[in-house]
C-alpha cells in the first residue's frame, strides 16, 4: 500500500495531502487571530464579559487539540 505524507511543522500532525495540511494550518491561524482579538478586548476593559472569557477558554482548548493532532493518512 502506497501512502503519502507531508509535515507542516515539527509540532503539527502529519497529513495525507497538501490540502489537509493547508486547512489545518489555516484553522490554527484563525483560532490564533480570534484569541488575540479577545485578548485585546479583555485588556481594554476592567471586566470582560463572562462569555468572552469562556470563548477564550474554548479557543485555547481547540488550539491545543489541533496542535496535539491526529495522524491522518492518505488512502
N, CA, C and O atoms as a Tinker XYZ file with bonds, in Angstrom:
   300  protein
     1  N      0.841000   -1.172000    0.000000    73     2
     2  CA     0.000000    0.000000    0.000000    64     1     3
     3  C      0.893000    1.245000    0.000000    63     2     4     5
     4  O      1.772000    1.384000    0.851000    81     3
     5  N      0.667000    2.122000   -0.934000    73     3     6
     6  CA     1.457000    3.347000   -1.054000    64     5     7
     7  C      0.760000    4.487000   -0.319000    63     6     8     9
     8  O     -0.395000    4.798000   -0.610000    81     7
     9  N      1.457000    5.115000    0.633000    73     7    10
    10  CA     0.886000    6.235000    1.392000    64     9    11
    11  C      1.803000    7.436000    1.262000    63    10    12    13
    12  O      3.028000    7.312000    1.261000    81    11
    13  N      1.174000    8.617000    1.151000    73    11    14
    14  CA     1.929000    9.857000    1.006000    64    13    15
    15  C      1.651000   10.736000    2.207000    63    14    16    17
    16  O      0.497000   10.902000    2.603000    81    15
    17  N      2.701000   11.304000    2.794000    73    15    18
    18  CA     2.551000   12.183000    3.942000    64    17    19
    19  C      3.369000   13.453000    3.711000    63    18    20    21
    20  O      4.383000   13.437000    3.014000    81    19
    21  N      2.912000   14.544000    4.307000    73    19    22
    22  CA     3.724000   15.754000    4.313000    64    21    23
    23  C      3.592000   16.377000    5.693000    63    22    24    25
    24  O      2.511000   16.345000    6.281000    81    23
    25  N      4.663000   16.940000    6.217000    73    23    26
    26  CA     4.655000   17.530000    7.547000    64    25    27
    27  C      4.631000   19.043000    7.421000    63    26    28    29
    28  O      5.437000   19.619000    6.690000    81    27
    29  N      3.710000   19.694000    8.131000    73    27    30
    30  CA     3.594000   21.146000    8.103000    64    29    31
    31  C      4.644000   21.766000    9.003000    63    30    32    33
    32  O      5.386000   22.647000    8.568000    81    31
    33  N      4.722000   21.324000   10.249000    73    31    34
    34  CA     5.698000   21.787000   11.220000    64    33    35
    35  C      6.092000   20.589000   12.065000    63    34    36    37
    36  O      5.439000   19.546000   12.020000    81    35
    37  N      7.160000   20.740000   12.834000    73    35    38
    38  CA     7.566000   19.648000   13.700000    64    37    39
    39  C      6.471000   19.306000   14.706000    63    38    40    41
    40  O      6.290000   18.136000   15.044000    81    39
    41  N      5.735000   20.317000   15.190000    73    39    42
    42  CA     4.706000   20.076000   16.192000    64    41    43
    43  C      3.346000   19.766000   15.572000    63    42    44    45
    44  O      2.428000   19.361000   16.286000    81    43
    45  N      3.199000   19.944000   14.279000    73    43    46
    46  CA     1.910000   19.718000   13.618000    64    45    47
    47  C      1.750000   18.244000   13.276000    63    46    48    49
    48  O      2.738000   17.538000   13.078000    81    47
    49  N      0.510000   17.782000   13.205000    73    47    50
    50  CA     0.296000   16.387000   12.815000    64    49    51
    51  C      0.667000   16.150000   11.358000    63    50    52    53
    52  O      0.766000   17.092000   10.572000    81    51
    53  N      0.867000   14.908000   11.013000    73    51    54
    54  CA     1.169000   14.546000    9.629000    64    53    55
    55  C     -0.142000   14.429000    8.866000    63    54    56    57
    56  O     -1.109000   13.850000    9.362000    81    55
    57  N     -0.171000   14.984000    7.653000    73    55    58
    58  CA    -1.384000   14.988000    6.849000    64    57    59
    59  C     -1.161000   14.227000    5.564000    63    58    60    61
    60  O     -0.037000   14.114000    5.076000    81    59
    61  N     -2.241000   13.708000    5.025000    73    59    62
    62  CA    -2.162000   12.926000    3.814000    64    61    63
    63  C     -1.996000   13.743000    2.552000    63    62    64    65
    64  O     -1.367000   13.286000    1.599000    81    63
    65  N     -2.550000   14.949000    2.527000    73    63    66
    66  CA    -2.465000   15.763000    1.317000    64    65    67
    67  C     -2.063000   17.189000    1.674000    63    66    68    69
    68  O     -2.146000   17.608000    2.828000    81    67
    69  N     -1.637000   17.905000    0.680000    73    67    70
    70  CA    -1.296000   19.318000    0.879000    64    69    71
    71  C     -2.534000   20.117000    1.268000    63    70    72    73
    72  O     -2.436000   21.063000    2.050000    81    71
    73  N     -3.694000   19.749000    0.735000    73    71    74
    74  CA    -4.931000   20.450000    1.074000    64    73    75
    75  C     -5.273000   20.280000    2.550000    63    74    76    77
    76  O     -5.714000   21.229000    3.198000    81    75
    77  N     -5.072000   19.081000    3.082000    73    75    78
    78  CA    -5.327000   18.836000    4.502000    64    77    79
    79  C     -4.355000   19.626000    5.371000    63    78    80    81
    80  O     -4.748000   20.210000    6.381000    81    79
    81  N     -3.104000   19.640000    4.979000    73    79    82
    82  CA    -2.102000   20.382000    5.740000    64    81    83
    83  C     -2.411000   21.868000    5.719000    63    82    84    85
    84  O     -2.286000   22.544000    6.740000    81    83
    85  N     -2.814000   22.379000    4.562000    73    83    86
    86  CA    -3.158000   23.790000    4.430000    64    85    87
    87  C     -4.374000   24.141000    5.272000    63    86    88    89
    88  O     -4.383000   25.168000    5.950000    81    87
    89  N     -5.389000   23.304000    5.236000    73    87    90
    90  CA    -6.593000   23.543000    6.032000    64    89    91
    91  C     -6.262000   23.547000    7.523000    63    90    92    93
    92  O     -6.775000   24.378000    8.272000    81    91
    93  N     -5.419000   22.636000    7.946000    73    91    94
    94  CA    -5.003000   22.565000    9.346000    64    93    95
    95  C     -4.273000   23.841000    9.757000    63    94    96    97
    96  O     -4.563000   24.417000   10.805000    81    95
    97  N     -3.338000   24.275000    8.936000    73    95    98
    98  CA    -2.573000   25.480000    9.233000    64    97    99
    99  C     -3.468000   26.714000    9.270000    63    98   100   101
   100  O     -3.331000   27.551000   10.161000    81    99
   101  N     -4.383000   26.834000    8.311000    73    99   102
   102  CA    -5.292000   27.981000    8.276000    64   101   103
   103  C     -6.247000   27.978000    9.460000    63   102   104   105
   104  O     -6.591000   29.043000    9.974000    81   103
   105  N     -6.679000   26.813000    9.899000    73   103   106
   106  CA    -7.554000   26.716000   11.065000    64   105   107
   107  C     -6.836000   27.184000   12.312000    63   106   108   109
   108  O     -7.403000   27.933000   13.108000    81   107
   109  N     -5.604000   26.758000   12.494000    73   107   110
   110  CA    -4.825000   27.202000   13.655000    64   109   111
   111  C     -4.606000   28.709000   13.601000    63   110   112   113
   112  O     -4.699000   29.383000   14.627000    81   111
   113  N     -4.319000   29.241000   12.424000    73   111   114
   114  CA    -4.123000   30.688000   12.291000    64   113   115
   115  C     -5.391000   31.456000   12.641000    63   114   116   117
   116  O     -5.321000   32.500000   13.290000    81   115
   117  N     -6.547000   30.952000   12.218000    73   115   118
   118  CA    -7.817000   31.620000   12.524000    64   117   119
   119  C     -8.099000   31.593000   14.022000    63   118   120   121
   120  O     -8.569000   32.582000   14.585000    81   119
   121  N     -7.815000   30.469000   14.665000    73   119   122
   122  CA    -8.008000   30.380000   16.116000    64   121   123
   123  C     -7.074000   31.358000   16.824000    63   122   124   125
   124  O     -7.490000   32.057000   17.748000    81   123
   125  N     -5.819000   31.411000   16.394000    73   123   126
   126  CA    -4.861000   32.336000   17.000000    64   125   127
   127  C     -5.308000   33.791000   16.835000    63   126   128   129
   128  O     -5.170000   34.590000   17.761000    81   127
   129  N     -5.842000   34.135000   15.661000    73   127   130
   130  CA    -6.307000   35.507000   15.411000    64   129   131
   131  C     -7.515000   35.843000   16.289000    63   130   132   133
   132  O     -7.593000   36.936000   16.850000    81   131
   133  N     -8.450000   34.905000   16.405000    73   131   134
   134  CA    -9.628000   35.139000   17.248000    64   133   135
   135  C     -9.221000   35.275000   18.707000    63   134   136   137
   136  O     -9.753000   36.124000   19.421000    81   135
   137  N     -8.290000   34.455000   19.154000    73   135   138
   138  CA    -7.820000   34.506000   20.549000    64   137   139
   139  C     -7.116000   35.836000   20.812000    63   138   140   141
   140  O     -7.292000   36.425000   21.879000    81   139
   141  N     -6.331000   36.309000   19.864000    73   139   142
   142  CA    -5.638000   37.589000   20.014000    64   141   143
   143  C     -6.638000   38.744000   20.093000    63   142   144   145
   144  O     -6.452000   39.679000   20.870000    81   143
   145  N     -7.695000   38.673000   19.288000    73   143   146
   146  CA    -8.723000   39.717000   19.323000    64   145   147
   147  C     -9.429000   39.737000   20.678000    63   146   148   149
   148  O     -9.680000   40.810000   21.227000    81   147
   149  N     -9.745000   38.581000   21.211000    73   147   150
   150  CA   -10.369000   38.516000   22.536000    64   149   151
   151  C     -9.429000   39.072000   23.604000    63   150   152   153
   152  O     -9.872000   39.759000   24.524000    81   151
   153  N     -8.158000   38.782000   23.488000    73   151   154
   154  CA    -7.181000   39.306000   24.458000    64   153   155
   155  C     -7.104000   40.829000   24.380000    63   154   156   157
   156  O     -7.036000   41.501000   25.410000    81   155
   157  N     -7.113000   41.376000   23.160000    73   155   158
   158  CA    -7.085000   42.845000   23.007000    64   157   159
   159  C     -8.310000   43.479000   23.648000    63   158   160   161
   160  O     -8.206000   44.506000   24.318000    81   159
   161  N     -9.466000   42.868000   23.441000    73   159   162
   162  CA   -10.694000   43.395000   24.019000    64   161   163
   163  C    -10.652000   43.313000   25.545000    63   162   164   165
   164  O    -11.024000   44.264000   26.232000    81   163
   165  N    -10.201000   42.185000   26.065000    73   163   166
   166  CA   -10.132000   41.995000   27.513000    64   165   167
   167  C     -9.193000   43.006000   28.164000    63   166   168   169
   168  O     -9.464000   43.484000   29.265000    81   167
   169  N     -8.101000   43.330000   27.497000    73   167   170
   170  CA    -7.157000   44.300000   28.038000    64   169   171
   171  C     -7.710000   45.724000   27.998000    63   170   172   173
   172  O     -7.248000   46.592000   28.739000    81   171
   173  N     -8.687000   45.961000   27.145000    73   171   174
   174  CA    -9.258000   47.307000   27.002000    64   173   175
   175  C    -10.350000   47.586000   28.027000    63   174   176   177
   176  O    -10.826000   48.718000   28.125000    81   175
   177  N    -10.749000   46.591000   28.783000    73   175   178
   178  CA   -11.815000   46.762000   29.771000    64   177   179
   179  C    -11.390000   46.152000   31.104000    63   178   180   181
   180  O    -10.577000   45.229000   31.145000    81   179
   181  N    -11.947000   46.676000   32.187000    73   179   182
   182  CA   -11.625000   46.135000   33.509000    64   181   183
   183  C    -12.342000   44.821000   33.786000    63   182   184   185
   184  O    -11.808000   43.953000   34.477000    81   183
   185  N    -13.548000   44.673000   33.251000    73   183   186
   186  CA   -14.357000   43.488000   33.497000    64   185   187
   187  C    -14.891000   42.926000   32.179000    63   186   188   189
   188  O    -16.003000   43.258000   31.770000    81   187
   189  N    -14.100000   42.072000   31.508000    73   187   190
   190  CA   -14.609000   41.499000   30.254000    64   189   191
   191  C    -15.828000   40.613000   30.536000    63   190   192   193
   192  O    -15.874000   39.943000   31.567000    81   191
   193  N    -16.803000   40.604000   29.642000    73   191   194
   194  CA   -17.986000   39.756000   29.835000    64   193   195
   195  C    -17.593000   38.284000   29.986000    63   194   196   197
   196  O    -16.625000   37.821000   29.382000    81   195
   197  N    -18.355000   37.569000   30.793000    73   195   198
   198  CA   -18.076000   36.157000   31.045000    64   197   199
   199  C    -18.029000   35.355000   29.746000    63   198   200   201
   200  O    -17.214000   34.443000   29.608000    81   199
   201  N    -18.890000   35.687000   28.806000    73   199   202
   202  CA   -18.893000   34.981000   27.523000    64   201   203
   203  C    -17.571000   35.102000   26.783000    63   202   204   205
   204  O    -17.153000   34.169000   26.097000    81   203
   205  N    -16.917000   36.239000   26.918000    73   203   206
   206  CA   -15.611000   36.417000   26.265000    64   205   207
   207  C    -14.563000   35.544000   26.926000    63   206   208   209
   208  O    -13.720000   34.958000   26.246000    81   207
   209  N    -14.608000   35.455000   28.235000    73   207   210
   210  CA   -13.655000   34.622000   28.959000    64   209   211
   211  C    -13.868000   33.150000   28.591000    63   210   212   213
   212  O    -12.909000   32.419000   28.344000    81   211
   213  N    -15.120000   32.731000   28.559000    73   211   214
   214  CA   -15.427000   31.354000   28.178000    64   213   215
   215  C    -15.027000   31.075000   26.736000    63   214   216   217
   216  O    -14.524000   29.996000   26.424000    81   215
   217  N    -15.251000   32.046000   25.859000    73   215   218
   218  CA   -14.852000   31.883000   24.447000    64   217   219
   219  C    -13.342000   31.711000   24.330000    63   218   220   221
   220  O    -12.864000   30.868000   23.572000    81   219
   221  N    -12.602000   32.507000   25.079000    73   219   222
   222  CA   -11.140000   32.399000   25.051000    64   221   223
   223  C    -10.696000   31.029000   25.545000    63   222   224   225
   224  O     -9.780000   30.430000   24.981000    81   223
   225  N    -11.342000   30.533000   26.596000    73   223   226
   226  CA   -11.007000   29.197000   27.110000    64   225   227
   227  C    -11.294000   28.119000   26.068000    63   226   228   229
   228  O    -10.497000   27.198000   25.893000    81   227
   229  N    -12.420000   28.230000   25.383000    73   227   230
   230  CA   -12.763000   27.253000   24.351000    64   229   231
   231  C    -11.787000   27.313000   23.176000    63   230   232   233
   232  O    -11.408000   26.279000   22.627000    81   231
   233  N    -11.383000   28.524000   22.794000    73   231   234
   234  CA   -10.398000   28.656000   21.719000    64   233   235
   235  C     -9.061000   28.051000   22.137000    63   234   236   237
   236  O     -8.392000   27.407000   21.329000    81   235
   237  N     -8.673000   28.252000   23.384000    73   235   238
   238  CA    -7.433000   27.649000   23.879000    64   237   239
   239  C     -7.507000   26.123000   23.800000    63   238   240   241
   240  O     -6.545000   25.467000   23.400000    81   239
   241  N     -8.651000   25.569000   24.184000    73   239   242
   242  CA    -8.821000   24.117000   24.135000    64   241   243
   243  C     -8.796000   23.603000   22.693000    63   242   244   245
   244  O     -8.188000   22.572000   22.405000    81   243
   245  N     -9.457000   24.326000   21.797000    73   243   246
   246  CA    -9.468000   23.924000   20.387000    64   245   247
   247  C     -8.060000   23.978000   19.804000    63   246   248   249
   248  O     -7.655000   23.083000   19.062000    81   247
   249  N     -7.320000   25.023000   20.138000    73   247   250
   250  CA    -5.949000   25.188000   19.645000    64   249   251
   251  C     -5.062000   24.048000   20.141000    63   250   252   253
   252  O     -4.264000   23.494000   19.385000    81   251
   253  N     -5.212000   23.706000   21.417000    73   251   254
   254  CA    -4.417000   22.621000   21.990000    64   253   255
   255  C     -4.739000   21.290000   21.308000    63   254   256   257
   256  O     -3.842000   20.495000   21.030000    81   255
   257  N     -6.010000   21.059000   21.045000    73   255   258
   258  CA    -6.410000   19.815000   20.379000    64   257   259
   259  C     -5.835000   19.735000   18.967000    63   258   260   261
   260  O     -5.392000   18.671000   18.534000    81   259
   261  N     -5.840000   20.844000   18.259000    73   259   262
   262  CA    -5.286000   20.851000   16.898000    64   261   263
   263  C     -3.770000   20.711000   16.913000    63   262   264   265
   264  O     -3.200000   20.033000   16.058000    81   263
   265  N     -3.119000   21.343000   17.874000    73   263   266
   266  CA    -1.665000   21.255000   17.943000    64   265   267
   267  C     -1.230000   19.833000   18.289000    63   266   268   269
   268  O     -0.216000   19.342000   17.792000    81   267
   269  N     -2.010000   19.181000   19.146000    73   267   270
   270  CA    -1.736000   17.804000   19.523000    64   269   271
   271  C     -1.897000   16.905000   18.305000    63   270   272   273
   272  O     -1.060000   16.047000   18.025000    81   271
   273  N     -2.986000   17.122000   17.598000    73   271   274
   274  CA    -3.216000   16.487000   16.312000    64   273   275
   275  C     -3.453000   14.988000   16.324000    63   274   276   277
   276  O     -3.122000   14.274000   17.270000    81   275
   277  N     -4.028000   14.564000   15.248000    73   275   278
   278  CA    -4.272000   13.161000   14.976000    64   277   279
   279  C     -3.641000   12.852000   13.636000    63   278   280   281
   280  O     -3.783000   13.632000   12.694000    81   279
   281  N     -2.962000   11.753000   13.534000    73   279   282
   282  CA    -2.302000   11.392000   12.272000    64   281   283
   283  C     -3.352000   11.007000   11.234000    63   282   284   285
   284  O     -4.141000   10.083000   11.432000    81   283
   285  N     -3.339000   11.738000   10.130000    73   283   286
   286  CA    -4.265000   11.458000    9.030000    64   285   287
   287  C     -3.482000   10.810000    7.899000    63   286   288   289
   288  O     -2.426000   11.301000    7.500000    81   287
   289  N     -3.989000    9.745000    7.403000    73   287   290
   290  CA    -3.305000    9.033000    6.329000    64   289   291
   291  C     -4.068000    9.159000    5.021000    63   290   292   293
   292  O     -5.298000    9.111000    5.010000    81   291
   293  N     -3.365000    9.314000    3.949000    73   291   294
   294  CA    -3.984000    9.348000    2.615000    64   293   295
   295  C     -4.337000    7.921000    2.224000    63   294   296   297
   296  O     -3.602000    6.981000    2.528000    81   295
   297  N     -5.440000    7.775000    1.565000    73   295   298
   298  CA    -5.871000    6.434000    1.129000    64   297   299
   299  C     -5.062000    5.964000   -0.053000    63   298   300
   300  O     -5.284000    4.861000   -0.553000    81   299
